[in-house]
Amino acid sequence: MTEPILTFANVSKSFKEICALEEINFSINQGEFLALIGPSGCGKSTVLRLASGLEKQTTGEIDLLTKKVGYVFQDANLMPWRTVRKNIGLLAELEKFDREKIKKKTDEVLKLVGLEEFANHYPIALSGGMKMRASLARSLVLDPELFLFDEPFGALDLITRGRLNVELMQLYTSKRFTSLFVTHSVEEALFLSSRVFVFSGRPGKIKGEFKVPFDYPRDPKIRYSSVFAKLSGKVGKILEDYS
C-alpha cells in the first residue's frame, strides 16, 4: 500500500486567542479525491492553507510528500491585461519553462478544459464558468501531484456549477490527480469525492467521515438516486447537529 501523500496528525490552529481548528486527523492517498464540508468559519480553508504551507499549525504534525501543489481559489484571479493563453502559461513562465514547453503545455490544457477557441481572448470576454476553467488550466500546466480546491465554484449559478462539477469529475477520472476539495455543498461533495469529512462549527473538528460508494466516471444521474439521497441526508444531519 502506498504512503499517503498528505497526513494531518492531531493538528490544531489558533489565531491569537481564537482557536480555528482542533485536533484534526486525516490522510489522503495518491489519486484520491477527498472533500471537506462544514459551516462558514469552521476552518476548512485554513486546512488548505496549512496543507500548502501558507500557514503554520499551532500544534500537531503535517506530512506532505510532494512540493508540486496546485491551488484553485473561488476567485479565478486572471490578469485582465493578459490573454487566456498568457494567463494559463503564467506559472510556467515563473518556473522558467522554455518557450516551446510553455506553448506545448498550454495547448494541452486549453484542450483539456475546452478553451481552445478562447485562447487569444481576454478575461473580460469569458463567462464565470470559463474563468474557472482557465484558473484550473493554469494549475494543470505544472502537473501538480496534489490539487487544493477552495470552493472554486461557490460564486457560480446553479446550472454552471453543476456543469463544472461534471467536467471536473471527468477530468479527475482521466488524470487522477490527488484532490482536497472544500465546499459548502453536500451534493457537490458527494458527487465529486471518494470520501467526505464533515466539520463542526468553530473550532473546526471532524465530526463525520463518509465513503462515497460510486465508481468513476460518475453519471450525473446518481445525484437523483436513493443511495445518494440517503447519504446526503446523513451528511446534512451532522452539519445540522454540529453547526
Secondary structure as a PSIPRED ss2 file (coil, helix, strand):
# PSIPRED VFORMAT (PSIPRED V4.0)

   1 M C   1.000  0.000  0.000
   2 T C   1.000  0.000  0.000
   3 E C   1.000  0.000  0.000
   4 P C   1.000  0.000  0.000
   5 I C   1.000  0.000  0.000
   6 L E   0.000  0.000  1.000
   7 T E   0.000  0.000  1.000
   8 F E   0.000  0.000  1.000
   9 A E   0.000  0.000  1.000
  10 N E   0.000  0.000  1.000
  11 V E   0.000  0.000  1.000
  12 S E   0.000  0.000  1.000
  13 K E   0.000  0.000  1.000
  14 S E   0.000  0.000  1.000
  15 F E   0.000  0.000  1.000
  16 K C   1.000  0.000  0.000
  17 E C   1.000  0.000  0.000
  18 I E   0.000  0.000  1.000
  19 C E   0.000  0.000  1.000
  20 A E   0.000  0.000  1.000
  21 L E   0.000  0.000  1.000
  22 E E   0.000  0.000  1.000
  23 E E   0.000  0.000  1.000
  24 I E   0.000  0.000  1.000
  25 N E   0.000  0.000  1.000
  26 F E   0.000  0.000  1.000
  27 S E   0.000  0.000  1.000
  28 I E   0.000  0.000  1.000
  29 N C   1.000  0.000  0.000
  30 Q C   1.000  0.000  0.000
  31 G C   1.000  0.000  0.000
  32 E C   1.000  0.000  0.000
  33 F E   0.000  0.000  1.000
  34 L E   0.000  0.000  1.000
  35 A E   0.000  0.000  1.000
  36 L E   0.000  0.000  1.000
  37 I E   0.000  0.000  1.000
  38 G C   1.000  0.000  0.000
  39 P C   1.000  0.000  0.000
  40 S C   1.000  0.000  0.000
  41 G C   1.000  0.000  0.000
  42 C C   1.000  0.000  0.000
  43 G C   1.000  0.000  0.000
  44 K H   0.000  1.000  0.000
  45 S H   0.000  1.000  0.000
  46 T H   0.000  1.000  0.000
  47 V H   0.000  1.000  0.000
  48 L H   0.000  1.000  0.000
  49 R H   0.000  1.000  0.000
  50 L H   0.000  1.000  0.000
  51 A H   0.000  1.000  0.000
  52 S H   0.000  1.000  0.000
  53 G C   1.000  0.000  0.000
  54 L C   1.000  0.000  0.000
  55 E C   1.000  0.000  0.000
  56 K C   1.000  0.000  0.000
  57 Q C   1.000  0.000  0.000
  58 T C   1.000  0.000  0.000
  59 T E   0.000  0.000  1.000
  60 G E   0.000  0.000  1.000
  61 E E   0.000  0.000  1.000
  62 I E   0.000  0.000  1.000
  63 D E   0.000  0.000  1.000
  64 L E   0.000  0.000  1.000
  65 L C   1.000  0.000  0.000
  66 T C   1.000  0.000  0.000
  67 K C   1.000  0.000  0.000
  68 K C   1.000  0.000  0.000
  69 V E   0.000  0.000  1.000
  70 G E   0.000  0.000  1.000
  71 Y E   0.000  0.000  1.000
  72 V E   0.000  0.000  1.000
  73 F C   1.000  0.000  0.000
  74 Q C   1.000  0.000  0.000
  75 D C   1.000  0.000  0.000
  76 A C   1.000  0.000  0.000
  77 N C   1.000  0.000  0.000
  78 L C   1.000  0.000  0.000
  79 M C   1.000  0.000  0.000
  80 P C   1.000  0.000  0.000
  81 W C   1.000  0.000  0.000
  82 R C   1.000  0.000  0.000
  83 T C   1.000  0.000  0.000
  84 V H   0.000  1.000  0.000
  85 R H   0.000  1.000  0.000
  86 K H   0.000  1.000  0.000
  87 N H   0.000  1.000  0.000
  88 I H   0.000  1.000  0.000
  89 G C   1.000  0.000  0.000
  90 L H   0.000  1.000  0.000
  91 L H   0.000  1.000  0.000
  92 A H   0.000  1.000  0.000
  93 E H   0.000  1.000  0.000
  94 L H   0.000  1.000  0.000
  95 E C   1.000  0.000  0.000
  96 K C   1.000  0.000  0.000
  97 F C   1.000  0.000  0.000
  98 D C   1.000  0.000  0.000
  99 R H   0.000  1.000  0.000
 100 E H   0.000  1.000  0.000
 101 K H   0.000  1.000  0.000
 102 I H   0.000  1.000  0.000
 103 K H   0.000  1.000  0.000
 104 K H   0.000  1.000  0.000
 105 K H   0.000  1.000  0.000
 106 T H   0.000  1.000  0.000
 107 D H   0.000  1.000  0.000
 108 E H   0.000  1.000  0.000
 109 V H   0.000  1.000  0.000
 110 L H   0.000  1.000  0.000
 111 K H   0.000  1.000  0.000
 112 L H   0.000  1.000  0.000
 113 V C   1.000  0.000  0.000
 114 G C   1.000  0.000  0.000
 115 L C   1.000  0.000  0.000
 116 E H   0.000  1.000  0.000
 117 E H   0.000  1.000  0.000
 118 F H   0.000  1.000  0.000
 119 A C   1.000  0.000  0.000
 120 N C   1.000  0.000  0.000
 121 H C   1.000  0.000  0.000
 122 Y C   1.000  0.000  0.000
 123 P H   0.000  1.000  0.000
 124 I H   0.000  1.000  0.000
 125 A H   0.000  1.000  0.000
 126 L C   1.000  0.000  0.000
 127 S C   1.000  0.000  0.000
 128 G H   0.000  1.000  0.000
 129 G H   0.000  1.000  0.000
 130 M H   0.000  1.000  0.000
 131 K H   0.000  1.000  0.000
 132 M H   0.000  1.000  0.000
 133 R H   0.000  1.000  0.000
 134 A H   0.000  1.000  0.000
 135 S H   0.000  1.000  0.000
 136 L H   0.000  1.000  0.000
 137 A H   0.000  1.000  0.000
 138 R H   0.000  1.000  0.000
 139 S H   0.000  1.000  0.000
 140 L H   0.000  1.000  0.000
 141 V C   1.000  0.000  0.000
 142 L C   1.000  0.000  0.000
 143 D C   1.000  0.000  0.000
 144 P C   1.000  0.000  0.000
 145 E C   1.000  0.000  0.000
 146 L E   0.000  0.000  1.000
 147 F E   0.000  0.000  1.000
 148 L E   0.000  0.000  1.000
 149 F E   0.000  0.000  1.000
 150 D E   0.000  0.000  1.000
 151 E C   1.000  0.000  0.000
 152 P C   1.000  0.000  0.000
 153 F C   1.000  0.000  0.000
 154 G C   1.000  0.000  0.000
 155 A C   1.000  0.000  0.000
 156 L C   1.000  0.000  0.000
 157 D C   1.000  0.000  0.000
 158 L H   0.000  1.000  0.000
 159 I H   0.000  1.000  0.000
 160 T H   0.000  1.000  0.000
 161 R H   0.000  1.000  0.000
 162 G H   0.000  1.000  0.000
 163 R H   0.000  1.000  0.000
 164 L H   0.000  1.000  0.000
 165 N H   0.000  1.000  0.000
 166 V H   0.000  1.000  0.000
 167 E H   0.000  1.000  0.000
 168 L H   0.000  1.000  0.000
 169 M H   0.000  1.000  0.000
 170 Q H   0.000  1.000  0.000
 171 L H   0.000  1.000  0.000
 172 Y H   0.000  1.000  0.000
 173 T H   0.000  1.000  0.000
 174 S H   0.000  1.000  0.000
 175 K H   0.000  1.000  0.000
 176 R C   1.000  0.000  0.000
 177 F C   1.000  0.000  0.000
 178 T E   0.000  0.000  1.000
 179 S E   0.000  0.000  1.000
 180 L E   0.000  0.000  1.000
 181 F E   0.000  0.000  1.000
 182 V E   0.000  0.000  1.000
 183 T E   0.000  0.000  1.000
 184 H C   1.000  0.000  0.000
 185 S C   1.000  0.000  0.000
 186 V H   0.000  1.000  0.000
 187 E H   0.000  1.000  0.000
 188 E H   0.000  1.000  0.000
 189 A H   0.000  1.000  0.000
 190 L H   0.000  1.000  0.000
 191 F H   0.000  1.000  0.000
 192 L H   0.000  1.000  0.000
 193 S C   1.000  0.000  0.000
 194 S C   1.000  0.000  0.000
 195 R E   0.000  0.000  1.000
 196 V E   0.000  0.000  1.000
 197 F E   0.000  0.000  1.000
 198 V E   0.000  0.000  1.000
 199 F E   0.000  0.000  1.000
 200 S C   1.000  0.000  0.000
 201 G C   1.000  0.000  0.000
 202 R C   1.000  0.000  0.000
 203 P C   1.000  0.000  0.000
 204 G E   0.000  0.000  1.000
 205 K C   1.000  0.000  0.000
 206 I E   0.000  0.000  1.000
 207 K E   0.000  0.000  1.000
 208 G E   0.000  0.000  1.000
 209 E E   0.000  0.000  1.000
 210 F E   0.000  0.000  1.000
 211 K E   0.000  0.000  1.000
 212 V C   1.000  0.000  0.000
 213 P C   1.000  0.000  0.000
 214 F C   1.000  0.000  0.000
 215 D C   1.000  0.000  0.000
 216 Y C   1.000  0.000  0.000
 217 P C   1.000  0.000  0.000
 218 R C   1.000  0.000  0.000
 219 D C   1.000  0.000  0.000
 220 P H   0.000  1.000  0.000
 221 K H   0.000  1.000  0.000
 222 I H   0.000  1.000  0.000
 223 R H   0.000  1.000  0.000
 224 Y H   0.000  1.000  0.000
 225 S C   1.000  0.000  0.000
 226 S H   0.000  1.000  0.000
 227 V H   0.000  1.000  0.000
 228 F H   0.000  1.000  0.000
 229 A H   0.000  1.000  0.000
 230 K H   0.000  1.000  0.000
 231 L H   0.000  1.000  0.000
 232 S H   0.000  1.000  0.000
 233 G H   0.000  1.000  0.000
 234 K H   0.000  1.000  0.000
 235 V H   0.000  1.000  0.000
 236 G H   0.000  1.000  0.000
 237 K H   0.000  1.000  0.000
 238 I H   0.000  1.000  0.000
 239 L H   0.000  1.000  0.000
 240 E H   0.000  1.000  0.000
 241 D H   0.000  1.000  0.000
 242 Y H   0.000  1.000  0.000
 243 S C   1.000  0.000  0.000
